[in-house]
Amino acid sequence: MDRNLQRKTILNALPFFQNIKNALTAGGTGGLTWHLHAALSKKQWLRTQDQIQAHLYKGLEMWTRTHLEEGRSLAQLESTRELVLIGASAGWMMSTPWLEEFTSIDAYDIDPLAPILFKLNHGKALQQKKIAVRFHNLDAIDQLDRVLNRHPRALIWFDNVLGQHRIRLKDSELASAQLKILQRRLQGRFWGSVHDLYSGPVLGAVEDQISKSTKTLSTKSAEVIRLDNSDQDSARVRFNGVETNLGQARQQFLHNLGATPAGGAWLDHETSKVFPQGTQLIWTGWDFKPSYCHCLEMGWWDGGMVG
Ligand SMILES: C[S@@+](CC[C@H](N)C(=O)[O-])C[C@H]1O[C@@H](n2cnc3c(N)ncnc32)[C@H](O)[C@@H]1O
């Protein structure tokens, strides 16, 4: 091994060095760069944040209904609601009222700055409600089995982290393989996620396009259900009630978001097979930066057997 590579390998193995790297960029997925961008984009991200909040409440209703059907009382449920947040960061896009629905929160992130900033964003309200919040500095995707064992009754929410996996691993094939088996690792658990599906350049902000055109917000969001388990673009999906294939649904949706003709420049985040077949999904456009949009996917899985 050459000396430079040797030095790099030794440095990377030191927890102190890892912590500094994670505080700066978390392998391109977070850290200071994310915090600064998120803090400055609060206003532009409000519409997306509201959509995420609505989706979070939908999950909580599903979770409550599922447990009531199992014969537990509402009072029992409300006094034992545990949440595991993976990729919590500072919770820039997280809803404080939704967090207040839980009795305890275990937040996992590799970024050492996450606990301080999360407390600044949500701490006061959670403290007033006496909600226990614990932070864990851990790679919760690699160590998912350990996380699930530690919190056997908790609802699991992946908070915009799975789409970053390929960026952090710098290996799209490995990330794709690991993301595809996630649904099996989560077998029997009630879980949900919001993650990047695709991202790339657009003609203008989704927000501006909505206000300028007669098009409504609904063209910038879509209801999607995957109908088979194929890995290919030919996978059957129901897109806004119409059966088509994944490739065509993606093309139409990215076009609706204002993808430029050089649409090939869009990044595939390798998350299109995160959710089991049959999950009701929402796709929505998120104005991440001026003229740069992320297509987010959101969904919940109720813990049923994965086919
Ligand atoms: C895009 S940011 C998430 C944003 C966050 N949910 C919010 O609203 O502020 C992705 C976060 O995931 C964290 N992360 C990335 N990979 C992780 C992993 N394997 N385990 C735990 N956290 C991870 C990053 O440190 C970063 O804070």
The ligand as an SDF file (V2000), in Angstrom:
LIG
                    3D

 27 29  0  0  0  0  0  0  0  0999 V2000
  -30.3420   15.1500    4.3220 C   0  0  0  0  0  0  0  0  0  0  0  0
  -29.8470   14.9950    5.9690 S   0  0  0  0  0  0  0  0  0  0  0  0
  -31.3480   14.6650    6.8480 C   0  0  0  0  0  0  0  0  0  0  0  0
  -32.1090   15.7460    7.2260 C   0  0  0  0  0  0  0  0  0  0  0  0
  -32.9260   15.6890    8.4740 C   0  0  0  0  0  0  0  0  0  0  0  0
  -33.8720   14.6460    8.4660 N   0  0  0  0  0  0  0  0  0  0  0  0
  -33.5080   17.0570    8.6350 C   0  0  0  0  0  0  0  0  0  0  0  0
  -34.7080   17.2650    8.3850 O   0  0  0  0  0  0  0  0  0  0  0  0
  -32.7350   17.9380    8.9850 O   0  0  0  0  0  0  0  0  0  0  0  0
  -29.2700   13.3100    6.1030 C   0  0  0  0  0  0  0  0  0  0  0  0
  -28.8000   12.9760    7.5120 C   0  0  0  0  0  0  0  0  0  0  0  0
  -28.5470   11.5770    7.5930 O   0  0  0  0  0  0  0  0  0  0  0  0
  -27.3640   11.3620    8.3410 C   0  0  0  0  0  0  0  0  0  0  0  0
  -26.8560   10.0460    7.9470 N   0  0  0  0  0  0  0  0  0  0  0  0
  -26.3680    9.6680    6.7420 C   0  0  0  0  0  0  0  0  0  0  0  0
  -26.1010    8.3470    6.7470 N   0  0  0  0  0  0  0  0  0  0  0  0
  -26.4240    7.8890    7.9810 C   0  0  0  0  0  0  0  0  0  0  0  0
  -26.3900    6.6090    8.5840 C   0  0  0  0  0  0  0  0  0  0  0  0
  -25.9520    5.5530    7.9110 N   0  0  0  0  0  0  0  0  0  0  0  0
  -26.8140    6.4800    9.8660 N   0  0  0  0  0  0  0  0  0  0  0  0
  -27.2640    7.5790   10.5540 C   0  0  0  0  0  0  0  0  0  0  0  0
  -27.3330    8.8130   10.0280 N   0  0  0  0  0  0  0  0  0  0  0  0
  -26.9250    8.9690    8.7500 C   0  0  0  0  0  0  0  0  0  0  0  0
  -26.4770   12.5440    7.9800 C   0  0  0  0  0  0  0  0  0  0  0  0
  -25.5130   12.7840    8.9630 O   0  0  0  0  0  0  0  0  0  0  0  0
  -27.5030   13.6650    7.8850 C   0  0  0  0  0  0  0  0  0  0  0  0
  -27.6670   14.3030    9.1100 O   0  0  0  0  0  0  0  0  0  0  0  0
  1  2  1  0
  2  3  1  0
  2 10  1  0
  3  4  1  0
  4  5  1  0
  5  6  1  0
  5  7  1  0
  7  8  2  0
  7  9  1  0
 10 11  1  0
 11 12  1  0
 11 26  1  0
 12 13  1  0
 13 14  1  0
 13 24  1  0
 14 15  1  0
 14 23  1  0
 15 16  2  0
 16 17  1  0
 17 18  1  0
 17 23  2  0
 18 19  1  0
 18 20  2  0
 20 21  1  0
 21 22  2  0
 22 23  1  0
 24 25  1  0
 24 26  1  0
 26 27  1  0
M  CHG  2   2   1   9  -1
M  END
$$$$
